[in-house]
Amino acid sequence: MKLKISACIDAPKEKVWQALANVSNVDLWVETIQSARCQGTQTRGIGTVRICRLKGNLTIRETWTKWDEGNSFTYQAADLPLVKLATNTWSVETVNGKTLLTSKSELKLKGGIFGKLLEPLMFVVSKRLGANSLAALKHLVETGHPYEGKISHLPRPPLTC
């Protein structure tokens, strides 16, 4: 299952990258993450490991496999329920004086035929959670502080710049 989402953020690319690359602050803009921390002293680049505590007392481990400073990174998530493999690539690019933030994710579910049957539901849930996260990151970058209310109440950002 593949999903691509994007958001136009009214800020310079460097400012968006700064918020995105601060990987231990992901809990400021992803509603399902209660806390995040980097394992060890590495907080950027290939080999960085982030531990996220999710709602429902779940913990996931994300490991960075690619890092193009100022432009993009890719990480793989482990220990997700029902998920065999999850990969996510985030990128930023300047378009018309604004920043286009793009997330491309790929999920491979466990469970054989049962997993295949769950794909449409997982796609809808992932798309909704992703859109909420992009709206919250847009708010964080443009205002300088995290959104105080329910993230799903934020307006959806434009998909292109």
C-alpha positions in Angstrom: 0.0 0.0 0.0 1.5 3.4 -1.1 0.3 6.8 0.0 1.6 10.2 -1.1 0.4 13.4 0.5 1.6 17.0 0.3 1.1 20.4 1.8 2.0 23.9 0.8 3.5 25.8 3.7 3.9 29.6 3.6 7.5 29.6 4.9 11.0 29.3 3.5 12.2 25.8 2.9 14.9 26.1 5.6 12.3 26.9 8.2 10.2 23.9 7.2 13.2 21.6 7.2 14.3 22.8 10.6 10.9 21.7 12.1 10.8 18.5 10.1 14.4 17.5 10.9 13.9 18.0 14.7 12.8 14.4 14.8 12.3 14.2 18.6 9.6 16.9 18.4 7.3 14.9 16.1 4.8 14.7 19.1 4.1 18.4 18.5 2.4 17.8 15.2 1.4 14.1 15.1 -1.7 13.6 17.3 -1.3 9.9 17.8 2.3 10.3 19.2 2.3 11.1 22.9 6.1 11.4 23.2 9.2 10.9 21.1 12.9 10.6 21.9 16.0 9.7 20.0 17.8 6.6 21.2 21.4 7.4 22.1 23.1 10.7 21.2 22.4 10.8 17.5 19.6 13.0 16.6 20.1 13.5 12.8 21.2 11.6 9.8 21.4 8.0 8.7 21.3 5.6 11.7 19.2 7.9 13.9 16.7 5.9 15.9 13.5 7.5 17.3 11.3 5.8 19.9 7.7 7.0 19.8 5.1 6.2 22.5 1.7 6.2 20.9 -1.8 6.4 22.3 -3.0 3.0 23.5 0.4 2.3 25.2 2.1 1.3 22.0 5.8 1.9 21.3 7.3 2.0 17.8 10.9 2.3 16.7 11.9 4.3 13.6 15.3 4.1 12.0 16.6 6.6 9.5 18.0 4.9 6.3 18.5 8.0 4.1 19.3 11.7 4.9 19.8 14.5 2.4 20.4 17.5 4.6 18.0 20.3 3.9 16.0 18.3 1.4 14.7 14.9 2.5 15.0 11.8 4.7 13.6 8.3 4.9 13.0 6.1 7.9 11.6 2.6 8.5 9.2 1.9 11.4 9.2 -1.4 13.3 6.9 -2.8 16.0 3.7 -1.5 14.5 0.7 -3.7 15.0 -0.4 -5.6 11.9 2.4 -4.0 9.9 5.3 -6.0 8.4 7.2 -3.0 7.1 6.5 0.7 7.0 8.7 3.2 5.2 8.2 6.9 5.0 10.1 9.5 3.0 9.7 13.2 3.7 10.9 16.0 1.4 10.8 19.7 1.1 11.2 21.9 -2.0 10.7 25.6 -2.8 7.8 26.3 -5.2 6.7 29.8 -6.0 8.3 31.3 -2.9 6.7 28.8 -0.5 7.6 25.2 0.6 6.0 22.1 -0.7 6.2 19.4 1.9 5.7 15.8 0.6 5.3 12.5 2.5 5.5 9.2 0.6 4.8 6.2 2.7 4.6 2.5 1.9 3.0 -0.1 4.2 3.2 -3.9 3.9 0.7 -5.5 6.2 1.0 -8.8 8.0 -1.7 -11.5 7.9 -1.7 -12.6 4.3 -5.2 -12.4 2.8 -6.5 -10.9 6.1 -3.9 -8.1 5.7 -5.0 -7.6 2.1 -8.6 -7.2 3.2 -7.5 -4.5 5.7 -5.6 -2.4 3.1 -8.6 -0.2 2.1 -9.3 0.7 5.7 -5.7 1.3 6.5 -5.4 3.5 3.4 -8.3 5.7 4.6 -7.0 5.9 8.2 -3.4 6.6 7.0 -4.6 9.4 4.6 -6.6 11.1 7.3 -3.9 10.9 9.9 -1.3 12.1 7.4 -3.5 15.1 6.4 -4.0 16.0 10.0 -0.2 15.8 10.6 0.6 18.0 7.7 -1.9 20.6 8.8 -0.4 20.6 12.3 3.1 20.9 11.0 2.0 23.8 8.7 0.5 25.5 11.8 3.7 24.9 13.9 6.0 26.3 11.2 3.8 29.3 10.3 2.9 30.4 13.8 6.0 29.1 15.8 3.9 27.1 18.2 2.0 23.8 18.2 -1.8 23.8 17.7 -3.6 23.8 21.0 -6.9 22.2 19.9 -7.9 19.0 18.2 -5.6 18.7 15.2 -8.4 17.3 13.0 -10.1 20.7 13.3 -7.3 22.5 11.5 -8.0 23.4 7.9 -6.4 21.2 5.3 -3.4 22.9 3.7 -3.3 23.3 -0.1 -1.8 20.3 -1.9 0.3 22.4 -4.2 2.0 25.8 -4.1 
